[in-house]
Amino acid sequence: MADENSKTNLPPLSLHIPEPKYRPGDPVDYSDVDIPKAGDLSRPDVNSDPATMRDMVYDMVRVLDDDYTAVGPWDPKLSDDTLLKMLKTMAQVRAFDDRLHRMQRQGKTSFYMKCTGEEATSVAATMALHSDDMCFPSYRQQGILFVRGYPMVDMINQIFSNREDKLKGRQLPIMYCSRELGFFSISGNLATQYPQAVGWAMASAAKGDTRIAATWCGEGSTAEGDFHSAMTFATVYNAPIIMNVVNNQWAISSFSGFAGAERTTFAARAAGYGIAGLRVDGNDPLAVYSATQWAAERARTNNGPTLIEHFTYRAEAHSTSDDPGAYRSAQEREEWPLGDPITRLKRHLIHRGVWSKDQHEALDKECIEAVKVATKEAEKNGILGHGLHQPFETMFQDVFEEMPWHLKEQSDQANREREIKWPS
Amino acid sequence: MAVMNMIEAINSGLDNMMARDDDVVVLGEDVGYFGGVFRATAGLQEKHGKTRCFDTPISECGIIGVAVGMAAYGMRPVPEIQFADYIYPGLDQLVSEAARLRYRSAAEFTSAITVRSPFGGGIFGGQTHSQSPESMFTHVCGLKTVIPSTPYDAKGLLISAIEDNDPVMFFEPKRIYNGPFSGYYDKPVEPWSKFEASEVPENYYKIPLGKANIVRAGEAVTILTYGTMVHVAKAVVEEHGVDAEVIDLRTLVPLDIETIEESVKKTGRCLIIHEATRTSGFGAELSALVQERCFYHLEAPIERVTGFDTPYPHSLEWAYFPGPIRIGEALDKIVGELTS
């Protein structure tokens, strides 16, 4: 089959392997990152045809300007009370993360994951939903539970896998679940919640319900097939769903370029599927709230799904099993051009005249104290590694609704072993 | 010779193969600059270049699918799936594609890929970082399945797997990456450096696939096991003072049936141990084979000791794990038949 075309002096092909700009020790300069001016982007009607708003997937919804003033058509014009609740919730999440991270370091549990710097993407987003809308989170959206009033002590019981852990010690720490609060069971496998959320939204629509679904995944997880299946089903069935991509720049050690960020934005995925897409300053709580509110209204009025990319930064390690000092420059966090969501909201509220530095310091202390109290309370129920908190038969329950013979046999075996291994 | 733990031995095997053969490439989540979450690929990108060891998108389907394509081109990819628990999105590419490409193309195309993946529990990883899914793959015709139990074996078997022209699932028991495990979780880990199997040649060597290793010769009972459980079994045997023959299978497919048959015919008893769940586990296959081939030599029913048929729990990890008590009971029962 050889012809003259196959043996010409063609240049050799080369394989492109993405490489992040900064590695440990490198000075960081973000001046080339395009950050559109706050307030400039127009806000289309919620019933707009996605085809008329494709440019938005390359732009950015931003409300807080450099002086911490809320500007432009996306300003959600929230009351002082709502904004103060937002600030307090985010501060509480951060204090919780700091303490529970330390608890893991002290050997009180096996694992922890912080959401530092990304608090707005779950707290502000959830505040813009109805309290009975269904959330399908990934593992970094603890903020949802704080907004919906899940008790911290219950979260810590889960983290310690202790005898009051509602999940019976079965799940890895932070893999929470609360049906009551519309918080789907977290999976350790990535993006699996995406098509499930679309399915829930389709069911809600099929049943003539009024509730919508929201889901979250990281930018790295958009590479999974589940993400693309979800997008296809969402557009085909015009599902009432908000699909959040929290672009925190890093998937463990892999920068966003390994999910395609060198070529386009993650919001741009929406355009290809004919879905409405927004790209949001994820460290601007007002922008996150406003974009979510827009998408929620759109979904609730049968105008279909929205994909929202939250442009943010993973300020801390992926988890307690990770050391980012080995692969990225520590300066990235310091130089991050979109700042910190709590600091920005705090300054906005000070600017509005409803908050002060002293009040904020007092709030931080209050939040730390509240976590301390909850931790002490939870510790009374045991910590991981101090005894066996769950009866052994619980290990065999919930595999099926009715326990088959072979699991009963195995349960007896486990209890027999317990008497020998850990005599009471 | 150098002293290596299992991670270092795997790293050395990859390094040797990448140096010997330009077609060997390593790909997977976090394997490049960072060197893998368990450090198995540390330094390989720096040494062999970015197109030889590189990070991938988080898409197991994509990782295995492109490995099949690279192998179709003629390369020898060694994809890493970060945890065996994450492998399922890649299942179609393994089961329907990699495993059958040789067959359906009448050998015009093959899938010379080695899928490395840490598996097994014992690190408080919960249900998504602890599974032992090997029997899902041994059930697939066209896939080989290899599970090492020491640094020395890990390197020699990995090199054979990479050189093999068929797709190989290479499951690494992560509990014993740093040292063998007696089954007593509350005792400190003894590092590999204290054991002879950590003496690993720095250069290329091979351990053939399909060849089991008799790690303890004995007369009273044959124990068939692999991975982490090899060490637990050995410890229990010593504890109970039973003259057991402990066979580390090393390769599940193709299986070294000769060694198994010879041993069971000699001892007349067979205990099978794996950490994976029981129902349809590889132990069922082993039990059937022993029954088919050694029935008239058996003096006691074949016993299986396995993980329970539940997801791997987080807090009750050590209640789940088939440890010394479960193995000891089975051992006493099967050997007890001798005198009763």
Chai-1 contact restraints between the chains, C-beta under 6 A:
chainA,res_idxA,chainB,res_idxB,connection_type,confidence,min_distance_angstrom,max_distance_angstrom,comment,restraint_id
A,L15,B,T51,contact,1.0,0.0,6.0,A-B,restraint_1
A,I17,B,K50,contact,1.0,0.0,6.0,A-B,restraint_2
A,I17,B,F54,contact,1.0,0.0,6.0,A-B,restraint_3
A,S110,B,F124,contact,1.0,0.0,6.0,A-B,restraint_4
A,S161,B,H314,contact,1.0,0.0,6.0,A-B,restraint_5
A,S161,B,S315,contact,1.0,0.0,6.0,A-B,restraint_6
A,G169,B,H314,contact,1.0,0.0,6.0,A-B,restraint_7
A,G169,B,S315,contact,1.0,0.0,6.0,A-B,restraint_8
A,R170,B,P313,contact,1.0,0.0,6.0,A-B,restraint_9
A,R170,B,H314,contact,1.0,0.0,6.0,A-B,restraint_10
A,Q171,B,G126,contact,1.0,0.0,6.0,A-B,restraint_11
A,Q171,B,H314,contact,1.0,0.0,6.0,A-B,restraint_12
A,L172,B,G126,contact,1.0,0.0,6.0,A-B,restraint_13
A,L172,B,H314,contact,1.0,0.0,6.0,A-B,restraint_14
A,G188,B,T128,contact,1.0,0.0,6.0,A-B,restraint_15
A,N189,B,T128,contact,1.0,0.0,6.0,A-B,restraint_16
A,L190,B,I58,contact,1.0,0.0,6.0,A-B,restraint_17
A,G220,B,I58,contact,1.0,0.0,6.0,A-B,restraint_18
A,S221,B,I58,contact,1.0,0.0,6.0,A-B,restraint_19
A,A223,B,P57,contact,1.0,0.0,6.0,A-B,restraint_20
A,A223,B,I58,contact,1.0,0.0,6.0,A-B,restraint_21
A,A223,B,S59,contact,1.0,0.0,6.0,A-B,restraint_22
A,E224,B,S59,contact,1.0,0.0,6.0,A-B,restraint_23
A,G225,B,C61,contact,1.0,0.0,6.0,A-B,restraint_24
A,G225,B,P89,contact,1.0,0.0,6.0,A-B,restraint_25
A,A251,B,I58,contact,1.0,0.0,6.0,A-B,restraint_26
A,I252,B,D30,contact,1.0,0.0,6.0,A-B,restraint_27
A,S253,B,D30,contact,1.0,0.0,6.0,A-B,restraint_28
A,S253,B,F34,contact,1.0,0.0,6.0,A-B,restraint_29
A,S254,B,D30,contact,1.0,0.0,6.0,A-B,restraint_30
A,S254,B,D55,contact,1.0,0.0,6.0,A-B,restraint_31
A,F258,B,D55,contact,1.0,0.0,6.0,A-B,restraint_32
A,F258,B,P57,contact,1.0,0.0,6.0,A-B,restraint_33
A,A259,B,P57,contact,1.0,0.0,6.0,A-B,restraint_34
A,Y327,B,Y33,contact,1.0,0.0,6.0,A-B,restraint_35
A,Y327,B,F34,contact,1.0,0.0,6.0,A-B,restraint_36
A,Q390,B,L316,contact,1.0,0.0,6.0,A-B,restraint_37
A,F392,B,A319,contact,1.0,0.0,6.0,A-B,restraint_38
A,M395,B,T310,contact,1.0,0.0,6.0,A-B,restraint_39
A,M395,B,P313,contact,1.0,0.0,6.0,A-B,restraint_40
A,M395,B,L316,contact,1.0,0.0,6.0,A-B,restraint_41
A,F396,B,T310,contact,1.0,0.0,6.0,A-B,restraint_42
A,V399,B,T310,contact,1.0,0.0,6.0,A-B,restraint_43
A,L407,B,D309,contact,1.0,0.0,6.0,A-B,restraint_44
A,Q410,B,F308,contact,1.0,0.0,6.0,A-B,restraint_45
A,A414,B,A319,contact,1.0,0.0,6.0,A-B,restraint_46
A,E417,B,I325,contact,1.0,0.0,6.0,A-B,restraint_47
A,I420,B,I325,contact,1.0,0.0,6.0,A-B,restraint_48
A,K421,B,I325,contact,1.0,0.0,6.0,A-B,restraint_49
